[in-house]
Amino acid sequence: MSNETHQILESEFAKLEAKQDEEKFNARLNQWLANPNNVIKALGSLSPGYTVPQLPNIASKAYHTLKRNEQEMVKFNEGYQKDYGRPADGSDNLFHRKGMCEVAQNGYYDAAVGWGGGVFKEGLDLIKKTANPKMSFGEAWKDSQKDLSNNLDGLRLG
């Protein structure tokens, strides 16, 4: 086997190993995210050194409010796609704002936890979108910035 062939094979094996590592990571991440208690626990610990006794309850309420809004968006988009044969324009923007507005209406702590949770989720989205190249990092970053801007608009309106 030539040196060039050997290098090509090593490169291909390295790519295969990296892809398998990404798939394992994505599987573990999705498994962790599928358990609401993991997400609630993470949201409830966003302010180290500052204890709010109700923080786990606030995190749980914020999580469930945002999850319900996400489910409403999915249902809305499915109906829109069925009726009009194309995705609804701007529904992601609307539901980011709507969800955060509802969270903020429960008080300042809820708004703070909702904001922290939104930042956390967008960080995870960056990893998920770029680990399995659905988007370039630049595209994913721009999408996350848009989502965070919509989240902030919703918090202000709440």
NORJOGI-V879673 format. One record per backbone hydrogen bond with DSSP energy under -1.0 kcal/mol. CO is the residue of the C=O (numbers start at 1). NH is the residue of the N-H. E is the energy in kcal/mol with one decimal. If there is no record, write none. Layout:
CO&NH&E / CO&NH&E
//
This chain:
2&6&-2.4 / 3&7&-2.2 / 4&8&-2.3 / 5&9&-2.6 / 6&10&-2.4 / 7&11&-2.3 / 8&12&-2.5 / 9&13&-2.6 / 10&14&-2.3 / 11&15&-2.1 / 12&16&-2.3 / 13&17&-2.7 / 14&18&-2.3 / 15&19&-2.5 / 16&20&-2.4 / 17&21&-2.4 / 18&22&-2.4 / 19&23&-2.5 / 20&24&-2.3 / 21&25&-2.7 / 22&26&-3.1 / 23&27&-2.3 / 24&28&-2.5 / 25&29&-3.0 / 26&30&-2.8 / 27&31&-2.1 / 28&32&-2.4 / 29&33&-2.8 / 30&34&-1.7 / 32&35&-1.1 / 35&38&-1.4 / 35&39&-1.2 / 36&40&-3.1 / 37&41&-2.5 / 38&42&-2.2 / 39&43&-2.8 / 40&44&-2.7 / 43&46&-1.3 / 47&50&-1.8 / 52&55&-2.6 / 54&58&-2.8 / 55&59&-3.1 / 56&60&-2.1 / 57&61&-2.6 / 58&62&-2.8 / 59&63&-2.7 / 60&64&-2.5 / 61&65&-2.2 / 62&66&-2.6 / 63&67&-2.8 / 64&68&-2.3 / 65&69&-2.0 / 66&70&-2.2 / 67&71&-2.3 / 68&72&-2.4 / 69&73&-2.3 / 70&74&-2.3 / 71&75&-2.4 / 72&76&-2.7 / 73&77&-2.9 / 74&78&-2.4 / 75&79&-2.2 / 76&80&-2.6 / 77&81&-2.8 / 78&82&-2.2 / 79&83&-2.6 / 80&84&-3.2 / 81&85&-2.1 / 90&94&-2.4 / 91&95&-2.6 / 92&96&-1.9 / 93&97&-2.0 / 94&98&-3.0 / 95&99&-2.3 / 96&100&-1.9 / 97&101&-2.4 / 98&102&-2.2 / 99&103&-2.1 / 100&104&-2.6 / 101&105&-1.4 / 103&106&-1.7 / 104&107&-1.8 / 107&111&-2.2 / 108&112&-2.7 / 109&113&-2.8 / 110&114&-2.9 / 111&115&-2.6 / 112&116&-2.5 / 113&117&-2.8 / 114&118&-2.3 / 115&119&-2.4 / 116&120&-2.4 / 117&121&-2.7 / 118&122&-2.4 / 119&123&-2.0 / 120&124&-2.1 / 121&125&-2.8 / 122&126&-2.2 / 123&127&-1.6 / 124&128&-2.9 / 125&129&-3.2 / 126&130&-1.6 / 127&131&-2.3 / 128&132&-1.1 / 129&134&-1.7 / 129&135&-1.5 / 132&134&-1.2 / 136&140&-2.6 / 137&141&-3.0 / 138&142&-2.2 / 139&143&-2.3 / 140&144&-2.5 / 141&145&-2.5 / 142&146&-2.1 / 143&147&-2.4 / 144&148&-2.8 / 145&149&-2.3 / 146&150&-2.4 / 147&151&-2.5 / 148&152&-2.4 / 149&153&-2.3 / 150&154&-2.4 / 151&155&-2.4 / 152&156&-2.4 / 153&157&-2.1 / 154&158&-1.7
//
